[in-house]
């Protein structure tokens, strides 16, 4: 049953004392109002309505123009684009205005801010070894025009170029060089490769790399145990080489000094022997001349000098008396031993005894010389 059947309900579209309004009539009334505001009204209301529409259009244009104001900070530069094309020059810091969107747009680029990003990966070295490396790249957007137009996504491009440059440095070095002696050269070489690559992108990317900091360059964790063993062996090798060098530096100078000393001793011995031989030869020549003048006297004198030299080292004295056939023996060695005087060696005693026997034989051959020697003793 409908809500207004039998006259029991109230019509919600009716007000007390008013006739019901038709929905179409309400819509038409609102259309007339909007038409009069925009200057499209009919009849005698056209004048005031047209003035209102112009005022609205002016207000809208004024609001649209105000959207073209923008502010550039001290560290920024503004790049104005008109329908997507660059409009020179770059706008400097301050309050600026451009034709509002969609005619012109402005990209503000901070040219003083230092940005950084971290890059870490495992790479293959020249000797086919893996190395884990972690670096931090710091850069600035130095040229706002190149940064905005030369490369589609400069920041992503810089990361790709950094990886390429780093792989070029790591791929041309051995693992031992990267871990050891060339570790400090990695940032400088990577930065050089990076700048050269960025310069090859047409006129450039508008990015300037200020520094590259090396955080970690080490062996991967999967081979760390083997690397520790290798490092220990390398340390042992260095220690043994140091000890060997120390021993070499100690033994070689001493050996050279000893060799030099032996050489000098040999030269001195040679000179002494030559000098003695020359002296003996000169003495022999002088003695020969004397012998040729008086052979017997010279021979007796030589014999006497030899006997004196032998007896001077002997502690025994043997005297042969004339015609008795007896030998007188003086035990000087016993006497000297009792007095606490050092005795000559036994070989000297044996020599003196043998020389005593020889003297007796010589005396038998030459009685005159024997008597002379007996008198002197």
Buried (B, 14 or more C-beta within 10 A) or exposed (E): EEEEEEEEEEEEEEEEEEEEEEEEEEEEEEEBEEBBBBBBBEEEEBEEBBEEBEEEEEEEEEEEEEEBEBEBEEEBBBBBBEEEEBBEEBBEEEEBBBBBEEEBBBBBBBBEEEBEEEBEEEBEBEEEBEBBBBBBBBBBBBBBBBBBBBBEEBBEBBBEBBBEBBBBBBEEBBBBBBBEEBBEBBBEBBBBBBBEBBEEBEEBBBBBBEEBEBEEBBBEEEEEEEBEEBEEEEEEEEEEEEEEEEEEEEEEEEEEEEEEEEEEEEEEEEEEEEEEEEEEEEEEEEEEEEBEEEEEEBEBBEBBEEBEEBBEEBBBBBEBEEEEEEEEEEEBBEEBEEEEEEEBEEEBBEBBEEBBEEBBEBBEEBEEBBEBBBEEB
